[in-house]
Structure formats: C-alpha cells, structure tokens
Amino acid sequence: MWLLQGSHKSPTDCLDWSCYLLAGFHEDSNVVFSMVEKLILFVGPVLAPLIPGLYIPTRFFRMLLNKLARDFHNYPALGGLVQTLMGYVVGGDSSNWVGVLGLPHYNMDDMPGVSFHVALHLAQIKRAKKFQMYDYGSSAANIEAYGTPEPLDLGAHYGLIDIPVDLVAGQRDRVISPSMVKKHYKLMRKSGVEVSYNEFEYAHLDFTFSHREELLSYVMSRLLLVTDPGKGRIKQTTVRLRRQKKVQSEIEESIECRAKEESDELAGHLE
C-alpha cells in the first residue's frame, strides 16, 4: 500500500528489492472471520465515531489478562486448552498464540491496540474482494481523499511498481491463506511486475517468531540478488576515491617539489 501510494513521489529510488507477506485479500477465510466481518460492517458506522480503537482499558483489566497469560505458561494443561481453542477460532492455525500473550509488551501498564478503522477497513476489503483503500462511506469524502467517488483499487495499479517483489506464504497459515497471496502474485504478473512466489510450511505467526534457517536463508539469497547493481555503485565510488587520491597525490608531489626548489635556492644563497 505504501509502495503504491508514494509511486508518484518515486519512493522506489531508495529501494532495490522488496519481500512481502501480503494480506490485501481476505475473502478466503473461515466462518468466524466472516461473522466478525458482518458484525463490524453492521455496527461500524455507529461505533467508528465513538470508539477510536480496540484495546483493553484500565490498568486492572490489563493486569488480569497479564495474570492469565502467565497462568497459561505456568500450567501447561491450561495453556494447551487455550492454544487449541484459539486454533479453532482462527480456522485451525497452529501458531503459538499463547506464547504471543507472554511477550513483554503485554503488561498492565501498556498493551498494544488496533484502530477501529483498521478493523473496519479489513472488513471492507473482505466484502469487496478487492485490495482497496479505506471507504469513507460517501462519494464526497472519497473524492476529497482520493479524487474518485470509490476507494482506489490498489491491485489495479500494480503496474506502478518498478522494483522486483518476492511474495511468501505459509502452507499452514489459516489467517492469510496461500490462495490470497497467489492472488497478489497473479495480479502483479498480469501488470508486468517482476515478482516471485514461494511457500513455506509455516503457520501465521511463524514468519515473525520462528526464526528458522530455511526462511532466513531464503531471504538472504533474495537479498544477494541486489548485489549486482550495488557492485556498480561500489565501482563508481572506487573510481571516485581513486580520483580523489590521485589529485591528493599530485598536490603532495607539487608541495614536495616546491619545498625542494626552495631548499635548493636557500642553499645557493648560503653558498
């Protein structure tokens, strides 16, 4: 989304390559997500002006969740039960959901939240079956934001991408299924983008928390493909440095010659 929004400002001038786990399409999801989508779309126009974000309010309730998260780790049977229930909620995804709750930023003093408009945007994308910008709810508001009555279809503008793109998907991911990432891949190929696609036997959170050598080696191998243009820049820099050194050596030689001439003149006067 950032890549396409800033294309008229040439953000790719500072990018040589990009690797994404894209989440722009969501129509291929489980029953729970479909129910949440319909609920958010139903109550969204009313709650959006009233609720700025989805988070756990007050220090007491955050402390309660933090205590529960510790209990999930201290009592393996309880943690296993919660892990199984969470897996069913997200369609059978086997990510370590209990482990995520034990991260340091989940505490009673502070806890991450999400804007209600982000949740509403995801529901809009799922309903529209398009990777589009946020729908403000009226043609006038959309025209003010985008210049068009409808939200911009980002997938239809993939032709603006002028750098190579690598897409990855998880075969065991039930939050962003591989079919949705493949949809990005097909649109990019159709738009003439230099794009690749690869799958790993990962669940949704494994891309973030399971630092396996397989994924790290893949990302590094793709980054090494950027070394050719980099070598060109290194050569130019080397030439520039050589020229600077050559000029500096010439200056030093002229100074030495002048000092030698002055010493010779001084010696002649002394004689």
C-alpha positions as CSV (number, residue, x, y, z in Angstrom):
1,M,0.0,0.0,0.0
2,W,2.8,2.4,0.9
3,L,4.7,1.4,-2.3
4,L,1.7,2.3,-4.5
5,Q,0.6,5.4,-2.6
6,G,4.0,7.0,-2.9
7,S,4.7,5.9,-6.5
8,H,4.2,9.5,-7.8
9,K,6.9,10.6,-5.4
10,S,9.3,7.9,-6.5
11,P,9.8,6.1,-3.2
12,T,11.4,3.2,-5.0
13,D,14.5,5.4,-5.5
14,C,15.7,4.2,-2.1
15,L,14.5,0.5,-2.7
16,D,16.2,-2.1,-4.8
17,W,14.1,-5.1,-3.8
18,S,11.1,-6.0,-1.6
19,C,9.8,-9.1,0.2
20,Y,6.2,-9.3,1.5
21,L,3.8,-11.5,3.3
22,L,0.7,-9.7,1.8
23,A,-2.7,-9.5,3.5
24,G,-4.6,-7.5,1.0
25,F,-7.3,-10.1,0.1
26,H,-9.4,-11.9,2.8
27,E,-12.4,-13.5,1.1
28,D,-10.9,-16.9,1.5
29,S,-11.3,-17.1,5.3
30,N,-13.2,-19.2,7.9
31,V,-16.7,-18.8,9.3
32,V,-15.5,-16.9,12.4
33,F,-13.8,-14.2,10.3
34,S,-16.9,-14.0,8.1
35,M,-19.1,-13.4,11.2
36,V,-16.8,-10.8,12.5
37,E,-16.8,-9.1,9.1
38,K,-20.6,-8.8,9.0
39,L,-20.7,-7.6,12.6
40,I,-18.1,-4.9,12.1
41,L,-19.8,-3.7,8.9
42,F,-23.2,-3.6,10.7
43,V,-22.0,-1.6,13.8
44,G,-19.1,0.2,12.1
45,P,-21.0,3.4,11.0
46,V,-22.3,3.8,14.6
47,L,-19.2,2.8,16.6
48,A,-16.5,4.4,14.4
49,P,-17.1,8.0,15.7
50,L,-17.4,6.7,19.3
51,I,-14.7,4.1,19.6
52,P,-11.2,5.2,18.4
53,G,-9.5,1.9,18.9
54,L,-9.9,-1.7,20.2
55,Y,-7.8,-2.2,23.3
56,I,-8.1,-3.4,26.9
57,P,-9.0,-0.4,29.0
58,T,-7.9,0.3,32.6
59,R,-4.9,-1.0,34.5
60,F,-7.0,-3.6,36.3
61,F,-8.2,-5.5,33.2
62,R,-4.7,-5.4,31.7
63,M,-3.3,-6.8,34.9
64,L,-6.0,-9.5,34.8
65,L,-5.1,-10.5,31.2
66,N,-1.4,-10.4,32.1
67,K,-2.0,-12.8,35.0
68,L,-4.0,-15.1,32.8
69,A,-1.2,-15.1,30.2
70,R,1.3,-16.1,32.9
71,D,-1.0,-18.9,34.1
72,F,-1.2,-20.2,30.5
73,H,2.6,-20.7,30.7
74,N,2.8,-21.9,34.3
75,Y,0.0,-24.5,33.8
76,P,0.7,-26.4,30.5
77,A,-2.7,-28.1,30.5
78,L,-4.5,-24.8,30.7
79,G,-2.2,-23.3,28.1
80,G,-2.7,-26.3,25.8
81,L,-6.5,-25.9,26.1
82,V,-6.4,-22.2,25.2
83,Q,-4.0,-22.9,22.4
84,T,-6.4,-25.4,21.0
85,L,-9.4,-23.1,21.3
86,M,-7.5,-20.2,19.7
87,G,-6.6,-22.5,16.8
88,Y,-10.2,-23.4,16.2
89,V,-11.2,-19.7,16.3
90,V,-8.7,-18.8,13.6
91,G,-9.6,-21.8,11.4
92,G,-7.1,-24.3,12.7
93,D,-3.9,-22.2,12.5
94,S,-1.2,-23.8,14.7
95,S,0.7,-20.6,15.6
96,N,1.9,-20.2,19.1
97,W,-0.9,-17.9,20.2
98,V,-0.3,-18.5,23.9
99,G,3.4,-17.6,23.5
100,V,2.4,-14.3,21.9
101,L,0.5,-13.3,25.0
102,G,3.6,-13.8,27.1
103,L,5.6,-11.1,25.3
104,P,6.9,-8.2,27.4
105,H,4.7,-5.5,25.8
106,Y,1.6,-7.3,27.1
107,N,1.6,-5.9,30.6
108,M,-0.7,-3.9,32.9
109,D,1.0,-0.6,32.2
110,D,0.8,-0.7,28.5
111,M,-0.7,-3.0,25.9
112,P,-1.0,-2.9,22.1
113,G,-4.3,-2.0,20.5
114,V,-5.7,-1.5,17.0
115,S,-7.6,1.3,15.5
116,F,-11.3,0.5,14.9
117,H,-11.0,2.0,11.4
118,V,-8.3,-0.6,10.6
119,A,-10.7,-3.4,11.6
120,L,-13.4,-1.7,9.5
121,H,-11.0,-1.4,6.6
122,L,-10.3,-5.1,6.7
123,A,-14.0,-5.9,6.7
124,Q,-14.5,-3.6,3.7
125,I,-11.7,-5.4,1.8
126,K,-13.2,-8.8,2.6
127,R,-16.6,-7.7,1.4
128,A,-15.4,-6.0,-1.8
129,K,-13.0,-8.9,-2.6
130,K,-10.5,-6.3,-3.7
131,F,-7.3,-4.8,-2.3
132,Q,-8.6,-1.3,-1.9
133,M,-8.2,1.8,0.2
134,Y,-10.4,2.7,3.1
135,D,-14.0,3.6,2.1
136,Y,-15.1,6.7,3.9
137,G,-18.8,5.9,3.3
138,S,-19.7,8.7,0.9
139,S,-18.7,9.8,-2.6
140,A,-17.9,13.3,-1.4
141,A,-15.5,12.0,1.3
142,N,-13.8,9.6,-1.1
143,I,-13.4,12.3,-3.7
144,E,-11.8,14.6,-1.1
145,A,-9.4,11.8,0.0
146,Y,-8.7,10.0,-3.4
147,G,-10.1,12.2,-6.1
148,T,-12.6,9.4,-7.1
149,P,-16.1,8.5,-5.8
150,E,-14.9,5.0,-5.0
151,P,-11.8,3.9,-3.0
152,L,-8.7,3.3,-5.0
153,D,-8.3,-0.3,-6.2
154,L,-4.6,-0.9,-5.3
155,G,-4.5,-4.2,-7.1
156,A,-5.4,-2.5,-10.4
157,H,-2.4,-0.2,-10.1
158,Y,0.3,-2.8,-9.5
159,G,1.9,-1.7,-12.8
160,L,3.3,1.3,-11.0
161,I,5.7,-1.0,-9.1
162,D,9.1,-0.8,-10.8
163,I,11.2,-3.0,-8.4
164,P,11.4,-6.8,-8.0
165,V,9.0,-8.2,-5.5
166,D,9.1,-11.5,-3.6
167,L,5.9,-12.9,-2.1
168,V,5.9,-15.6,0.6
169,A,3.0,-17.6,2.0
170,G,2.5,-20.2,4.8
171,Q,1.1,-23.6,3.8
172,R,-0.4,-23.9,7.3
173,D,-1.5,-20.3,7.6
174,R,-5.2,-20.1,8.2
175,V,-5.3,-16.3,8.7
176,I,-3.8,-15.3,5.3
177,S,-4.2,-18.4,3.2
178,P,-1.8,-19.1,0.3
179,S,-4.6,-18.6,-2.2
180,M,-4.9,-14.9,-1.2
181,V,-1.1,-14.4,-1.6
182,K,-1.3,-16.1,-5.0
183,K,-4.0,-13.6,-6.0
184,H,-1.5,-10.8,-5.5
185,Y,1.1,-12.8,-7.5
186,K,-1.3,-13.2,-10.4
187,L,-2.2,-9.5,-10.5
188,M,1.4,-8.5,-10.3
189,R,2.4,-10.9,-13.1
190,K,-0.5,-9.5,-15.2
191,S,0.7,-6.0,-14.6
192,G,4.2,-6.8,-15.7
193,V,5.8,-6.7,-12.2
194,E,9.0,-8.7,-11.7
195,V,7.6,-11.0,-9.0
196,S,8.3,-14.4,-7.4
197,Y,6.2,-16.6,-5.2
198,N,7.3,-19.1,-2.6
199,E,5.6,-21.2,0.1
200,F,6.9,-22.4,3.5
201,E,5.4,-24.9,5.8
202,Y,4.6,-22.2,8.3
203,A,1.6,-21.1,10.3
204,H,0.6,-17.4,10.5
205,L,2.9,-16.3,13.4
206,D,5.8,-18.5,12.4
207,F,7.1,-15.8,10.0
208,T,7.6,-13.5,12.9
209,F,8.6,-15.7,15.9
210,S,10.0,-18.9,14.4
211,H,13.4,-17.7,13.1
212,R,14.1,-20.9,11.1
213,E,17.2,-21.2,8.9
214,E,15.0,-22.1,6.0
215,L,13.3,-18.7,5.9
216,L,16.4,-16.7,6.8
217,S,18.5,-18.4,4.0
218,Y,15.7,-17.7,1.5
219,V,15.5,-14.0,2.4
220,M,19.3,-13.7,2.3
221,S,19.5,-15.4,-1.1
222,R,17.0,-13.0,-2.5
223,L,18.9,-10.0,-1.0
224,L,22.1,-11.3,-2.6
225,L,20.5,-10.7,-6.0
226,V,20.7,-7.0,-5.3
227,T,24.5,-7.1,-5.2
228,D,25.0,-6.6,-8.9
229,P,23.6,-3.0,-9.1
230,G,25.4,-2.5,-5.7
231,K,28.7,-3.6,-7.2
232,G,28.2,-0.9,-9.9
233,R,27.8,1.7,-7.3
234,I,30.8,0.4,-5.4
235,K,32.9,0.6,-8.6
236,Q,31.8,4.2,-9.2
237,T,32.6,5.0,-5.6
238,T,36.0,3.3,-6.0
239,V,36.8,5.3,-9.2
240,R,35.8,8.5,-7.4
241,L,38.0,7.6,-4.5
242,R,40.9,6.8,-6.8
243,R,40.5,10.2,-8.5
244,Q,40.5,11.9,-5.1
245,K,43.6,10.0,-4.1
246,K,45.3,10.9,-7.5
247,V,44.5,14.6,-7.0
248,Q,45.8,14.4,-3.4
249,S,49.0,12.7,-4.5
250,E,49.6,15.3,-7.2
251,I,49.1,18.1,-4.7
252,E,51.6,16.4,-2.3
253,E,54.1,15.9,-5.2
254,S,53.8,19.6,-6.1
255,I,54.3,20.6,-2.5
256,E,57.4,18.4,-2.2
257,C,58.8,19.8,-5.5
258,R,58.3,23.4,-4.3
259,A,59.9,22.6,-1.0
260,K,62.8,21.1,-2.7
261,E,63.2,24.1,-5.0
262,E,63.1,26.5,-2.1
263,S,65.7,24.4,-0.2
264,D,67.9,24.5,-3.3
265,E,67.6,28.2,-3.6
266,L,68.3,28.7,0.1
267,A,71.4,26.5,-0.3
268,G,72.6,28.5,-3.3
269,H,72.2,31.8,-1.3
270,L,74.2,30.4,1.5
271,E,77.0,29.3,-0.8
